[in-house]
Amino acid sequence: MSELFSLRNPEWAERFRGLLEKLRPPRPVRIVHVCGTHEITIAQHGLRSLLPETVEVLEGPGCPVCVTSTRDLDCALRIAERGAILCTFGDMTRVPGTRMTLEEARAEGADVRVVLSAADAVEIARRNPQKPVVFFAVGFETTAPGTAAVLLDNPPDNFFVLVSHKLIPPALAALLSAPPVEIAAFLAPGHVSTVIGAGAYREIAARFRVPIVVAGFEPLDILYALALVLRQLREGRAEVENAYPRSVTEEGNLRAQELLRRVFRVGPALWRGIGEIPASGLYLREEFAAHDAQREFGVEGELGEEKPPGCRCAEVLLARAVPTDCPLYGTTCTPLTPVGPCMVGAEGACNIWYRYAGRPRL
Ligand code: SF4
């Protein structure tokens, strides 16, 4: 029997149900994860039905497309309207900006292309040497090394990057600093942690006295991580534990971290629906200014409309609401007619809940 299959074993899931019940907190607790893939596993496999009644698990700002600010998106729109070939990930083209989406800009004649990686955008630049090609780089520590790698690999002169990469640990600190502090613990994202290492969360766990457990993506990975969280809460501990040791180490991927350090500097970043978070964004170092799309096109975005009327994405991203709390969920707002970014992105909580029928039960 493969390891993958065993990590979906229903009998073991039932045993975890019993363990979680034994560890049931006496008062309601909110555990937040920041990973669209975690939410997909939780929703798809009905894991919420295994939790004690006093435990709630919510997705916070774990969808990179959802947290990309309208300011950055509007910059991308302006660049596309100025004749560049604008390349980005598929979901990003459907997120509403202040005036329109990138998909709508394409319908009006802009050359907007969907790519799977920064390397794809470089390839488009090589095939179109007469045109500027801009990669709109969104995502967390998982995707940023790919952007760094192409910039270090001598890209063509007509290749530019509009950087909107963000960092997860400062977002965790921001959620814990925002009153009222309701978050009892975090599940840390497996992919991001593979790059930054479990050790990257230790300062936050100690400063805010909050348990942080790194979790993998299979159903039993998540149930195991939740059991570790509840055990910490019961024992009054606030530590970092690694429940995904088959991929995540204490120090992370040092090579990827080195790529990030060589190409980017850290600065404040705007997170859609949340606002500015100090030291949570990546910016090109001066050595890569020749590939900086903002400099090349002279675009400076202003803060646009972050929240369409009636949309509760901001609260969903802050883990203060679940998708079904929004009156537009499933009526006006569906994956085919998204009102807010959380319904657009395949990793957005609203989109995931809609695809897996809200709050599934096993
Ligand atoms: S259901 Fe739609 S409108 Fe409501 S919070 Fe989610 S994305 Fe926003």
Residues whose N, C-alpha, C, O or C-beta is under 5 A from the ligand:
A	BS01	SF4	G310 C311 R312 C313 P323 C326 L328 Y329 C333 V339 G340 P341 C342 M343 C350
